[in-house]
Amino acid sequence: MEKILNDWDFILAYPVAGGTLNQNRLECVIFDHIMLERQEKAHISNYDSLLALLKSSEIEVECPYDMLEWIWLHMAINAAVITTIAKYGKMDEISHSAETAMNSPRILSEVVRAVRETANIISSKGVQLEHYKNELLPYKIPAFVAGRVMCHMFRANELTRKIMLLHSNIDDLLYVCKNVYDCGMQNHIDAPIFYKNDETMYKKISCM
């Protein structure tokens, strides 16, 4: 980022959003809050002005312990979700596959077990998981219980469900999974569920 932006000041942030581009039409969901780098870790002089701007726009701000680590963890969770959905669905019908997964406590239970593995993978990259207990709490409870809870959540939360259905850019999804897979392999992390699901996903893609 520093090389790309040269002398420009910048701050790391992440929108709570998701969507897809159909030709020239953007279909997306945008929540009313964003993830934003903490002031003590940001290197910008107008942090307070930025917060004031977001507040005036009725956008809430959540500041994780470390923004880059949070992004890595978010990608690790996504990789577990994507590869498990791919195992039980069709890559050329990713939205339909996501719909099936969100209605299946059994598939979501496997997602939970895969997330536990990808969290360990990203921990080997240096992410301090103890700082992200809230993000990981849903994956700490027994998998069969968590699967049912997640299934109920997807039924009740229309926006979260919509994000899952719209996030269907294959190249983007594969990029996320490859980064997590490569990290796990390079650091020799045991993650049998995630690795097998990832390899199954690529086999399906090769047949498309």
N, C-alpha and C positions, 0 to 999 in steps of 0.2 A: 504493500500500500504506500509506504513512504517513497519507494522508487517511482511508482506510477504518478503520485501526486506532487512529487518534487518538494517544493517549499510550502505547499498549501497545508493549512491546518485541517485535521479531519477527526471524526469521532466515530467509533463503532456503534452500530445500532442494528436492530432486527425487527421488521414489522411482523405483527401477529396477523398473518394474512395468507392467502393462497388462491390460486386460480389458474387459468389457462388462456391461451391466445388462439382463437378460432379465426383464421384468416386475418382480418383487420379488427376483429371484435375481441375486446378483453372482457372475460367473464371471471369475476373474482369476489372474494369475501375479505373485508378489512375490518378487524376488530377495533375497539376504541382505545387500545393501549399498545405501546411498543416497548421493546427491551432496549435499554440505553446504558452505555458504559458509565461507570461511576465517575463522579467528578475528580476524585483523587487519582484516578488512572487515566483520565482524559487529558489531552494536551491542547486544549483550546481555551482561549481567554474569555469567551462569551457564553460559558456554560449556563450561568443564571439566566441570561437572555433567551437561550434555547429552551430552558424549562418553562419560562414565562410564555413563550410562543406556543409551546405544546399545550400548556394549560388553557390559554386563550382559545385554542382550537378544540378544547374538550377532549384532548388525547392524554390518557393516563400514562405514567412512566413507571416501569419496573427496572431496577438496577441490580443485576446479578453480581455475584462476587467478582467474576472476571468475564467480560463480554465475549472474548475470543474462546475461552473455555466453554462458555455456555453454548456458543454456536457449534462447537465440536460435539458437545453432548447432544444437542438437538439433532444434528446430523446422524449421530450414532443411533438414536431412538428411531429416526426416520428410516434408516437402513434396515433395522429389524422389522419395522412395519411393512416396508415395501417388499422385502424378500419373502416374508411370510404370506402376504397377499398374493404375490406372484406364484408361490408354490401351489396354491389352491385355485388360482384363477387363470385367466388368459391375458397375455401381455398386449394383445391387440384389442382387448376390451377391458382396459384397466379400470375405468369407472364402474363398470358392472362388477368387476372382481372386488373392488373396494366396497361396493354395496353389499355383496355377499358376505365379506369378512366382517363388516360392522354389525351384521345380523346374526353372527355365529359366535357364541361364547367359547366354543371349542377352538376356533381359529384365533380368537383374541387371547385365549390362554396361552397358545403357542407364541403369539406376539410378545407376551409378558416374559416368557422364558428366553426368547431371543434378545429382548432388550437387556436382560441381566447380563447376557454374554457381550453384547456390543458396548455396554457400559464399562465392562472390564477391559475391552479393547481400547476404548478411548482413555481409560485411566492409565494405560501403558504409554500413552502419548504425553502424559504429564498432567492431565486434568485431575484436580483434587475433588473427588466425588463427595467428600464430606461437606463441601460448600453448596451442594445442590440437592439437599435432602428433600425439598418440596417437589422438585422435578422428578425425583426417583421414587418417592413414597408410593405411588400407585403400583409400582413394580416390585415392591417388597412383600406385599401380602401374598398368601397362597395363590398360585396361578389360576386355579379353577374358580376361585372367588373373584379375583381381579378381572377375569374374562367376562363374568356376568355383570360386574360393576361397569366395565367399559361398554358393554353392549347396551346397558341402560342409559349410560351417558350419551352415546351416539344417537339413541332414540329421542332423548330429551333436549339435546343441544343441536338445534338446526344449523347454526353457523359452522360448528366444528364438523358436522356431517357433510355440509356443503363443500368445505375445504377438501375433505378426503375425496369427494367425487370429482372435483375440478382439477386437482393436482395430478395431471396425467401426461406431462411432458416426459416421454420415455428417456430422452438423452439426459435430462436433468436428474431423473430418478436413478438411472444407471451410474451417473457420476458420483452421486452420494454413496451408493452401495460399494462402488469400486474403491473409493478412498478408505472406507471403514474396513473392507475386506483386506486390502493391501496392508493397512496398518496392523491388523491382527496377525497376518501371516509374517510380516517383517519382525514383529515383536514376540512371535511364538506364543500367542494367547490361545488357550483352549476355548473354542466356541463352536461345537459340533452342529448345533441347530442352525445357527446363522450361516455357517459355511455351506452346509448342505442345501439350505434354502436358496442361497445366492447362486450356487452352481446349478440348481434346478432351474432357476430363473433364466440363466444364460443359455441353457439347453433349449428352453422354450423359445427364446429369442432367435436362436440359430435356425429354428424350424419355421419361422415366420416368413 
